[in-house]
Amino acid sequence: MTFGDILRLGVSSIPNPQQGLRAVFSLGLGRAEAWQALILMVVVSTLLGEATAALLPVSASIAGPLLATPLLAFVVQLCLLVVAVFAIFWIGRAMGGTGAFEDAVLTVAWLQFILVMLQLAQIAALVVFPPVAAWLGILGIGLFFWLVTHFTAALHGFTQPGKVFLMVVVSMLGIAFGLSIILSLIGVSAPGA
């Protein structure tokens, strides 16, 4: 596949996420390639985050100490995506899904690729017409839930996206609650807390 083919597949995955993800699975990438794709997407996203910060500086107190440097931002984002891989795989399996682990890695990498495309559009909007960038950010939240719901359904063979969406929301709340407890037990707190 050429880079143009990948971009077209990314765009076509937005209106039809399950078909797009199945096309990605059909490429026959192994576990190592899936992890490489995921790490590459984190690198690109981190660089784009730095570009956005250069265009629209955010104070360190707002961004938080974990996002103050590109390396820390990379590590935090990679850790969150690894948690997402295991959550999508294990929770989906617990709910009767049939997806393979390497496909879960590829699913999160593909999700991140599409979000990186949106990130590029936001940067372009910041340069050309800044109010559109805010709307793209709001659109991005909806797009994330749309994609993660349908990608999880495609990965595990689920047929009811509504139930998958509910499972995604409950799982995210549970993981966030669990992580907040773990972080508070080891002494990490939110800035200003």
Sequence and secondary structure as in RCSB ss.txt:
>XXXX:A:sequence
MTFGDILRLGVSSIPNPQQGLRAVFSLGLGRAEAWQALILMVVVSTLLGEATAALLPVSASIAGPLLATPLLAFV
VQLCLLVVAVFAIFWIGRAMGGTGAFEDAVLTVAWLQFILVMLQLAQIAALVVFPPVAAWLGILGIGLFFWLVTH
FTAALHGFTQPGKVFLMVVVSMLGIAFGLSIILSLIGVSAPGA
>XXXX:A:secstr
  HHHHHHHHHHTTTSHHHHHHHHHTT   HHHHHHHHHHHHHHHHHHHHHHHHHS   HHHH GGGSSHHHHHH
HHHHHHHHHHHHHHHHHHHTT    HHHHHHHHHHHHHHHHHHHHHHHHHHHH HHHHHHHHHHHHHHHHHHHHH
HHHHHHT   HHHHHHHHHHHHHHHHHHHHHHHHHTT   TT 
